[in-house]
Each structure stands twice: as C-alpha cells, then as structure tokens.
Amino acid sequence: MSCVLIVEDDPGLLRALSINLRVRGYEVQAVGDGTSALVRAGRVLPEVVVLDLGLPDMDGVEVIRGLRGWCNAPIIVLSARDAQADKVGALDAGADDYVTKPFGMDELLARIRAALRRAAPAPDEPVVVTASFTVDLAAGRVTARGGEVRLTPTEWHLLEVLARNVGKLVDRRRLLREVWGPAYETETNYLRVYLAQLRRKLEPDPSRPRHLLTEPGLGYRLEP
C-alpha cells in the first residue's frame, strides 16, 4: 500500500482527496500547512507528496525545498496559480509534476500512478517501452512496428534525454542545453522541428501524439 502525503489548506478539498485515495487503496496522510507537512513527511516517509502551493504558513515552494533536502519522493503540485513563472519555480525547486486547479480527480489519480511508476527502481541499462515503440538506451536503438527505426544523431540524442526522464517534464532550456549546447538555450524552434520529426517516425498518429507530448510554455514529456 503506497503512502500519499496530501498538503492542502482547503478542508473540503483535503477531505475529498483523502476519501478518493483511500477508496483506491492508498494510505493517506493529510495536513493543512507547510510546517506540519515537513514534520509528517519525516515521520511517515511518503511515496508521493501532493502539495498545494498556497499554504497559510509558508509558500509551497519552501516546502518543496525543505523536502528535497532529504526526500526523493515524487512531488505533485496542485495550484490555482497558472502563470508559467509559478510552474517553472516549483519545478526548479524540485517538484516532479504540476496540476492546475480546477482539475479532474481521474487526471490526478493518473498522475499519482505515473509518479509511483517513475519512482520504482530502474535497471542499470534501461529499456523504455511505450505502447507504440521501444527505446533501448544501452544499444542506442529504437524499434517500432516490428522493425528498427532509423534516427539521425540529433533525433536520437533528443529522444534519449526524454527516455531517461520517462514520464517527467523536461524543460525546454534543459533539452536545448543537453542536445545542442548552452549557446542554443533560446532556440526553441529547434525543438519544434525535431519533435515533429520524431513524431512522424514514432507516433501512430503524429497529429495527435500519445507519447511525445508538449507541455505548452514549459517543455516536453515522454509518456509510455
């Protein structure tokens, strides 16, 4: 049974989240402020933290930084703040995902399941399997529909970065820095072009991608 720590100062939402998670078999720890969150996390060692940014005693970003000093559990932020700067700030502080209020319960549950999958120990030489293609990071090859897919070196490098962070948002600046170098951190058109090429080669329907996903204004995510 996975333990989820919910940090939310709205009593109604805190109760609704707790009920929905318990019904689905999760152990739930629920608190309403940042100080309690840090204390409770140290006691119960949660597998996932669901965190509101707007807390009464401190900003949620401070809680993220406090947890990240010792805790590796995935942190899913819930917030009514939808400005890009708020999202980037939370992710840079160490959050793994960001869900904007209002949100659907099914979406949040899916994000929690994905966070738990990502937190599971990975093999030393991972093979990332999606419903449409397989990325063998050790061999440096991609297969789809029963055969190997030929990628250019740049396409492979871009896909490799996403595959090594499967399920996680990888921000645009990081992708540009790792694939093209620090001098290209503002060249976002490169990402649009190469992601379009990868989708044409790997997605069953490139116009409606299932795996190589764009998070508008933030970055990209590879979903299995």
C-alpha positions in Angstrom: 0.0 0.0 0.0 1.6 3.3 -1.1 1.6 6.2 1.3 0.5 9.6 -0.1 1.0 12.8 1.9 -1.6 15.4 0.9 -0.8 19.0 1.9 -3.8 21.2 1.3 -5.3 24.1 3.3 -8.8 23.8 1.9 -10.6 21.5 4.3 -13.2 20.4 1.7 -10.7 19.6 -1.0 -8.4 17.9 1.6 -11.3 15.6 2.6 -12.3 14.8 -1.0 -8.8 13.9 -1.9 -8.3 11.8 1.2 -11.6 9.9 0.5 -10.8 9.2 -3.1 -7.3 8.0 -2.5 -8.3 5.8 0.5 -11.1 4.2 -1.6 -8.4 3.2 -4.2 -6.2 1.6 -1.6 -3.7 4.3 -0.8 -2.6 5.0 2.7 -3.3 8.8 3.2 -1.6 11.3 5.5 -3.4 14.7 5.3 -2.1 18.0 6.7 -3.2 21.6 6.1 0.1 23.6 6.4 3.7 23.5 5.4 5.2 23.1 8.8 3.0 20.0 9.5 3.9 18.7 6.1 7.6 18.7 6.8 7.2 17.1 10.2 4.7 14.4 8.9 6.9 13.6 6.0 9.8 12.9 8.3 7.7 10.5 10.3 5.9 8.5 7.6 8.3 8.7 4.6 5.6 9.0 1.9 6.0 7.5 -1.5 4.2 10.5 -3.1 3.5 14.1 -1.9 0.6 16.0 -3.3 1.2 19.7 -2.4 -0.8 22.9 -2.7 1.4 26.0 -3.2 -0.9 28.4 -1.4 -0.4 27.4 2.3 -1.2 29.5 5.3 2.2 29.5 7.0 4.7 29.3 4.1 4.8 29.1 0.3 4.6 25.6 -1.1 7.9 26.2 -2.9 9.6 26.4 0.5 8.1 23.1 1.4 9.4 21.5 -1.8 12.9 22.8 -1.0 12.6 21.5 2.6 11.6 18.1 1.4 14.2 17.9 -1.4 17.0 18.3 1.2 16.4 14.6 2.2 13.3 13.2 0.5 13.3 11.6 -3.0 9.5 11.0 -3.2 7.8 12.5 -6.2 6.1 15.8 -5.5 2.9 16.7 -7.5 2.0 20.3 -7.1 -1.7 21.4 -7.0 -2.2 25.1 -7.5 -4.6 27.7 -8.8 -1.6 29.6 -10.0 -1.3 29.0 -13.7 1.4 31.5 -14.6 4.4 30.0 -16.3 6.8 31.6 -13.8 5.0 29.8 -10.9 5.2 26.5 -12.7 8.8 26.9 -13.6 9.6 28.0 -10.0 8.0 24.9 -8.5 9.7 22.5 -11.0 13.1 24.2 -10.5 12.7 23.8 -6.7 12.3 20.0 -7.2 8.6 19.3 -8.0 8.0 16.4 -10.4 4.6 17.4 -11.8 2.2 20.4 -11.8 -1.6 20.2 -11.9 -3.6 23.4 -12.2 -6.8 23.8 -10.3 -9.6 23.1 -11.0 -8.6 19.6 -12.0 -10.3 16.2 -12.6 -9.9 13.6 -10.0 -9.2 10.9 -12.6 -6.3 13.1 -14.0 -4.8 13.5 -10.6 -5.0 9.8 -9.9 -3.3 9.0 -13.2 -0.5 11.4 -12.3 -0.1 9.7 -8.9 0.1 6.3 -10.6 2.6 7.6 -13.1 4.7 9.2 -10.3 4.8 5.9 -8.5 5.9 4.0 -11.6 8.7 6.5 -12.3 9.9 6.2 -8.7 10.3 2.4 -9.0 14.0 1.3 -9.3 15.2 1.3 -12.8 17.6 -1.2 -14.3 21.2 -0.1 -14.9 20.7 -0.3 -18.7 17.0 0.7 -19.1 14.8 -0.2 -22.0 11.8 2.2 -22.2 8.7 0.5 -23.6 5.7 2.5 -24.9 2.6 1.2 -26.5 4.0 2.2 -29.9 7.8 1.9 -29.8 10.7 0.7 -27.7 13.8 2.7 -26.8 16.9 0.6 -25.9 19.2 3.1 -24.2 22.1 0.7 -23.8 22.1 -0.3 -27.5 21.2 3.1 -28.8 18.3 1.8 -31.0 14.6 2.3 -31.4 12.1 -0.3 -32.7 8.5 0.2 -33.8 6.0 -2.0 -35.6 8.5 -4.9 -35.6 11.5 -3.1 -37.1 14.2 -0.7 -36.3 13.6 3.0 -36.8 16.5 5.0 -38.2 17.1 8.2 -36.4 19.6 11.0 -37.0 22.1 11.6 -34.2 20.3 14.7 -33.1 16.9 12.9 -33.1 18.4 10.1 -31.1 20.0 12.4 -28.5 16.7 14.3 -28.1 14.8 11.1 -27.6 17.4 9.7 -25.3 17.1 12.7 -22.9 13.3 12.3 -22.8 13.6 8.5 -22.4 16.0 8.8 -19.4 13.3 11.0 -17.8 10.3 9.0 -18.9 7.1 10.4 -17.6 8.7 13.6 -16.3 8.5 17.0 -17.7 11.9 18.1 -19.2 12.0 21.9 -19.6 12.9 23.4 -23.0 16.2 25.1 -21.8 17.5 21.8 -20.4 16.7 19.9 -23.7 18.4 22.6 -25.8 21.4 22.7 -23.5 21.8 18.9 -23.4 21.2 18.3 -27.1 22.7 21.4 -28.8 24.7 23.1 -26.1 24.5 26.1 -23.8 24.6 28.6 -26.7 21.3 27.3 -28.0 19.1 27.6 -24.9 16.7 30.1 -26.5 16.4 28.3 -29.9 13.0 26.8 -29.2 12.2 26.4 -32.9 14.8 23.6 -32.9 12.7 21.6 -30.5 9.5 22.1 -32.5 11.2 20.9 -35.7 12.9 17.8 -34.2 9.9 16.8 -32.1 7.8 16.9 -35.2 10.3 14.7 -37.0 10.3 12.2 -34.1 6.5 12.1 -34.0 6.4 11.3 -37.7 8.7 8.4 -37.2 7.4 7.0 -33.9 3.8 8.1 -33.3 0.9 6.1 -34.9 -0.9 9.5 -35.5 1.7 12.3 -35.5 -1.0 14.9 -35.5 -2.4 13.5 -32.2 0.7 12.3 -30.3 0.3 9.8 -27.5 3.9 9.6 -26.3 5.9 12.6 -27.3 3.9 15.3 -25.5 4.2 19.1 -25.4 3.6 21.0 -22.1 2.9 24.4 -23.6 5.3 27.1 -22.5 7.3 24.6 -20.3 8.8 21.6 -22.1 8.2 18.1 -23.3 7.4 14.7 -21.8 7.7 11.1 -23.0 4.8 9.1 -21.8 4.7 5.3 -22.1 
